[in-house]
Structures are given as C-alpha cells and as structure tokens.
Amino acid sequence: MPHSTPADEPASDGRLHDDLHWLLARLKQGLATAQTPALRAHGLSLWGYTVLMAVVDAPTRSQLALAQAVSVDKSKLVLVIDELEAAELVRRRPDPADRRARIVEATDTGRRVLDAARADVLAIEDHLLADLEPGAQRSLRTLLAGLAGDPVARVEGGREYEGPCAP
C-alpha cells in the first residue's frame, strides 16, 4: 500500500506514526479538508452535516440527547440547529411529554440534501480507503465504530466533554 505524507511532514516509522491520537487527528484533518467544500456545495457545514445525520437517524431525540449523540456542546448545537432551521432542513417542535423541550426533526428538503451530501461524502471516504481491500474497509469501519462507543467513554472517565466545541 503506498504511503504518502505532505511535504512538511517527514515520513517516519517512529512514535508519531504509532500514536493513535495523531493517526486519528491526521485522518480527521484530511477528511475535513476534502469534505468541507463538498458539503458547502449542499449548503452544509461539517457540524451541520453531522447533526442532520443524527436528526434523520433519530428524529424524536431531544436537543440534549442530540448534543450527547454528536459529542458537541449544547450551546454549539443550538447554533448549528439554528443554521439548519434557517435553511429549512430541520424544524423544532415542542416535545408533547415536556413542553420546555424541543424535538428536532428533518424536513423533506433536509432528507434530500442529506442524501445528496452523503453520496459525496461516501465518494470521498471510498477514495481515502481505495488502497484497502473491501473486507479491510468494512473491518476498519466496524472497529472504529466500536471504539467510538463505550471504549472512548471509558478513557474519558465520565468527565465532561472538553473538545474544541466545549464552552
């Protein structure tokens, strides 16, 4: 499998290229660089795309549950939902069980935009994974999905999320 690195990043088999945080951060950076313009063509930001996917997958989710599901601070989520609502991709309605809470659901337009954006994102992901056999691609996705659940929560130790979108 060919290995390439940006010109300002020396190739190495040392600690850096064995560090899980660096490997995942590098993948995230590369995907964000490729996906941002593709998503902008659909009127979405990276966070907008992520939130819209979660809303389509679970439309009855409260805003608090949605923030937890996408690992974003509640205040950042409100801004993202405001943007999606202004673009008529989602709507908020009172939760019948708790009038103070809002349920966020995708509009038909939001579902169409997500489907089109998802096709572009999948093409980018397929391009990234092209050097891997199809079985290895599925295994990688399965392994990463497994790590994104309980294992990451375990290493977080129950602490509040302190990522880039935290207050």
C-alpha positions in Angstrom: 0.0 0.0 0.0 1.5 3.4 -1.0 2.3 5.8 1.8 2.4 9.5 1.2 2.9 12.4 3.5 2.6 16.1 3.0 5.9 17.8 2.1 6.1 19.5 5.5 5.6 16.2 7.4 8.5 13.9 7.3 7.8 10.2 6.8 8.6 8.2 9.9 8.0 4.8 11.4 8.7 6.3 14.8 6.5 7.1 17.7 4.4 9.8 15.9 3.2 7.3 13.3 2.4 4.8 16.1 0.4 7.4 18.1 -3.3 6.7 17.9 -4.3 10.3 18.7 -2.0 11.6 15.9 -3.2 9.0 13.4 -6.9 9.8 14.0 -6.3 13.5 14.1 -4.5 13.3 10.7 -7.3 11.3 9.2 -9.9 13.8 10.6 -7.9 16.7 9.2 -7.6 15.1 5.8 -11.3 14.2 5.7 -12.3 17.7 6.9 -10.2 19.3 4.1 -11.8 17.1 1.5 -15.3 17.1 2.8 -15.8 20.8 3.7 -16.1 22.1 0.1 -18.3 19.1 -0.9 -20.6 19.8 2.0 -20.6 23.6 1.3 -21.9 22.8 -2.2 -25.0 21.4 -0.4 -25.3 24.3 2.0 -23.9 22.4 5.0 -21.0 22.8 7.4 -19.3 19.7 8.8 -21.2 20.1 12.0 -24.4 20.8 10.1 -23.9 17.5 8.2 -23.2 15.6 11.4 -26.2 17.0 13.2 -28.5 16.5 10.2 -27.4 12.8 10.0 -28.2 12.3 13.7 -31.6 14.0 13.3 -32.5 11.9 10.4 -31.5 8.7 12.3 -33.4 9.6 15.4 -36.0 12.4 14.8 -37.6 12.2 18.3 -34.3 12.8 20.1 -34.3 15.9 22.4 -31.7 18.6 21.8 -29.8 17.4 24.9 -29.7 13.8 23.7 -28.7 15.1 20.2 -25.8 17.1 21.7 -24.6 14.0 23.5 -25.0 11.8 20.4 -22.9 14.0 18.2 -20.4 14.9 21.0 -21.0 18.7 20.8 -21.6 21.3 23.4 -25.2 22.2 23.8 -24.6 25.9 23.0 -22.8 25.0 19.8 -25.6 22.6 18.9 -28.2 25.4 19.2 -26.2 27.4 16.7 -26.0 24.5 14.3 -29.7 23.8 14.6 -30.5 27.5 14.1 -28.5 27.3 10.8 -30.2 24.1 9.7 -33.6 25.5 10.6 -32.9 28.8 8.7 -32.1 26.7 5.6 -35.4 24.8 6.2 -33.5 21.5 6.6 -34.9 20.8 10.1 -37.7 22.1 12.3 -38.2 22.2 16.0 -41.4 21.4 17.7 -42.4 21.1 21.4 -42.0 17.7 22.9 -45.5 16.6 23.9 -44.0 14.9 27.0 -42.2 18.1 28.1 -43.3 21.4 26.7 -40.0 23.0 27.7 -38.0 20.6 25.5 -37.9 20.7 21.7 -37.8 17.8 19.3 -35.7 18.4 16.2 -36.8 16.6 13.0 -35.6 16.8 9.4 -37.8 18.3 6.7 -38.2 16.5 3.4 -35.7 19.1 2.0 -33.3 18.2 4.8 -33.5 14.5 3.9 -32.9 15.2 0.2 -29.9 17.4 1.0 -28.5 14.8 3.4 -28.9 12.1 0.8 -27.0 14.1 -1.8 -24.3 15.3 0.6 -23.9 11.7 2.0 -23.3 10.4 -1.5 -20.4 13.0 -1.9 -19.0 12.2 1.5 -19.1 8.4 0.8 -17.2 9.0 -2.5 -14.5 10.9 -0.6 -14.3 8.1 2.0 -14.1 5.5 -0.7 -11.3 7.4 -2.3 -9.5 7.5 1.1 -9.9 3.8 1.6 -9.2 2.8 -2.0 -5.9 1.1 -1.2 -7.6 -1.2 1.3 -9.4 -4.4 0.3 -13.2 -4.2 0.7 -13.1 -6.6 3.7 -10.5 -4.4 5.4 -12.6 -1.3 4.7 -15.6 -2.9 6.4 -13.4 -4.1 9.3 -11.9 -0.6 9.8 -15.3 1.0 9.9 -16.6 -1.7 12.4 -13.5 -1.3 14.6 -13.7 2.5 14.7 -17.5 2.4 15.4 -16.8 0.0 18.3 -14.1 2.3 19.7 -16.4 5.4 19.4 -18.8 4.0 22.0 -18.0 2.5 25.4 -14.2 2.3 25.0 -13.9 6.1 24.4 -16.3 6.8 27.2 -14.2 4.6 29.5 -11.0 6.5 28.8 -12.9 9.8 29.2 -13.6 8.6 32.7 -17.0 10.2 32.8 -15.6 13.7 32.6 -17.4 16.5 30.8 -16.6 16.7 27.1 -13.6 19.1 26.7 -13.3 19.1 23.0 -13.0 22.0 20.6 -16.7 22.8 20.8 -16.8 22.9 24.6 -17.6 26.3 26.2 
